[in-house]
Amino acid sequence: MYLGISFCGLQPTSSDAWSGKYRSSFLFPSSEAMNESEDEPKDFIKLNCEKLSADEVSELVISPCCGAVSLFIGTTRNNFEGKKVIHLEYEAYSSMAEAEIKKICRDVRQKWASIKHIAVHHRLGLVPVTEASVIVAVSSPHRVASLEAVQYCINTLKATVPIWKKEIYEQEYSWKENKECFWADVEK
């Protein structure tokens, strides 16, 4: 008798399935996964010129004690106010930006005590249309906390972190400040 069950591409025979050959490794978490103390909350912060990977960022925050991973991906769009955008270019005061992102992570943990892991990756340099500029991922036992924390992270990042965006159009360019930036009103 063939059961037709597939575990990550493995198809056990009826004798394998009944003997428990696959049950221990696929159906029940290992003792490591059950030990939450080995899975201490972590923050993963990265600023660099490399292409960002949503898979890589989301894998960083996965935890056996969490049922939710929420993800925000900010991508370069091909237009702004009727102008054709060729690409974006980001610059940052890296040490200060990292320090500000660490503050955001601390704030998130104070506001949502159940948050497990937080990842904030921001690309610098040229970012072509459709590619990710920023990825924020948060894990928590339940979705509400992770969804709210992701929104808080990206909104606060745009308002406080010293990362500057230059939009390159077909025949011109423009430095953009985030409308959320606290210093935007001070200069006016």
C-alpha positions in Angstrom: 0.0 0.0 0.0 1.4 3.4 -1.1 0.4 6.3 1.1 1.3 9.1 -1.4 2.8 11.3 1.2 5.8 13.5 0.2 8.1 15.2 2.7 10.4 17.7 0.9 10.6 15.5 -2.1 11.0 12.2 -0.2 8.3 9.6 -0.7 8.3 6.9 1.9 7.1 3.4 1.1 4.3 2.1 3.2 6.7 0.2 5.4 8.8 3.3 6.0 5.8 5.4 6.9 4.5 2.9 9.3 7.8 2.2 10.9 8.3 5.8 11.9 11.4 6.2 9.8 10.2 9.7 8.6 8.0 10.5 11.5 10.7 11.5 13.9 12.5 13.9 11.5 9.5 15.4 9.8 6.5 15.4 12.0 7.9 16.2 15.4 10.3 19.0 16.2 13.8 18.0 17.4 14.8 18.6 21.0 16.9 21.5 19.7 13.8 23.2 18.2 11.9 22.6 21.4 14.7 24.4 23.5 13.7 28.1 23.2 16.7 29.2 25.3 19.0 28.4 22.4 16.9 30.7 20.2 17.5 34.0 22.0 16.1 37.2 20.3 18.4 38.6 17.7 18.6 41.7 15.6 20.1 41.4 12.1 21.1 44.8 10.6 22.8 45.1 7.3 23.7 48.1 5.1 25.6 47.3 1.9 25.6 47.6 -1.9 24.6 44.0 -2.6 21.3 42.9 -4.0 18.8 42.1 -1.2 17.2 38.7 -0.8 13.7 38.4 0.7 14.3 34.7 1.3 17.6 35.3 3.1 16.1 38.0 5.3 13.0 36.0 6.2 15.1 32.9 7.0 17.0 35.0 9.5 14.0 35.6 11.7 12.3 32.2 11.6 12.0 30.6 15.0 10.4 27.4 16.2 8.5 29.3 18.8 7.0 31.7 16.4 4.0 31.2 14.1 4.3 34.5 12.3 7.0 36.1 10.1 6.0 39.5 8.7 7.9 41.1 5.9 8.1 44.5 4.2 9.9 44.9 0.9 10.4 48.4 -0.4 11.2 48.3 -4.2 12.2 50.8 -6.8 9.3 51.9 -8.9 9.6 53.1 -12.4 7.9 56.5 -12.0 7.5 59.5 -9.6 5.0 62.3 -10.2 4.9 61.6 -14.0 8.6 61.3 -14.4 10.2 58.1 -15.6 12.6 56.7 -12.9 15.7 55.0 -14.3 17.0 53.8 -10.9 17.6 55.0 -7.3 20.8 55.7 -5.6 21.2 55.5 -1.8 23.8 57.0 0.5 24.1 56.6 4.3 26.1 57.7 7.2 26.5 54.0 8.0 27.6 54.0 11.6 24.9 56.5 12.6 22.3 54.6 10.5 23.2 51.3 12.2 22.9 52.9 15.6 19.5 54.4 14.7 18.3 51.0 13.5 19.4 49.4 16.7 17.3 52.0 18.6 14.3 51.1 16.5 14.8 47.4 17.4 15.0 48.2 21.1 11.8 50.3 20.8 10.1 47.4 19.0 11.0 45.0 21.8 9.6 47.5 24.4 6.3 48.0 22.5 5.8 44.3 21.6 7.4 42.0 24.2 6.6 38.9 22.2 8.8 39.8 19.2 11.5 37.2 18.7 13.9 38.3 15.8 14.1 41.5 13.8 16.0 41.9 10.5 16.5 45.2 8.7 18.5 45.2 5.5 19.0 48.3 3.4 20.7 48.5 0.1 23.1 51.4 -0.7 24.4 52.5 -4.0 22.4 52.0 -7.2 19.1 50.1 -7.0 17.4 49.3 -10.4 13.7 49.4 -11.0 11.9 46.4 -9.4 14.8 45.6 -7.0 14.5 45.9 -3.3 15.9 48.9 -1.5 14.9 47.8 2.0 13.6 44.6 3.6 12.3 44.4 7.2 11.3 41.1 8.7 9.9 40.4 12.2 9.0 37.1 13.9 6.5 36.7 16.8 4.3 33.9 18.1 1.2 35.6 16.6 0.7 37.7 13.5 -0.7 40.9 15.1 2.6 41.8 16.9 4.8 41.1 13.9 2.6 43.0 11.5 2.5 46.0 13.8 6.2 45.8 14.5 7.1 45.7 10.8 5.0 48.8 10.1 6.6 50.6 13.0 10.1 49.6 11.9 9.7 50.9 8.3 7.9 54.1 9.3 10.5 54.9 12.0 13.4 54.0 9.7 12.1 56.5 7.1 11.7 59.2 9.8 14.9 58.8 11.7 17.7 56.9 9.9 20.2 58.9 8.0 19.9 57.2 4.6 19.4 59.5 1.6 17.8 58.7 -1.7 18.6 60.1 -5.1 16.0 59.5 -7.9 17.6 59.3 -11.3 15.2 60.2 -14.1 15.7 60.1 -17.9 17.3 63.6 -18.1 17.7 64.8 -14.5 17.9 63.7 -10.9 16.5 64.7 -7.6 17.6 64.1 -4.0 14.5 63.0 -2.0 13.9 63.4 1.7 11.3 61.3 3.3 8.3 63.4 4.3 8.4 61.5 7.6 11.9 62.8 8.5 11.8 64.8 11.7 14.5 67.1 10.3 12.5 67.9 7.2 10.3 70.6 8.9 13.3 72.1 10.8 15.0 73.3 7.6 11.9 75.0 6.2 
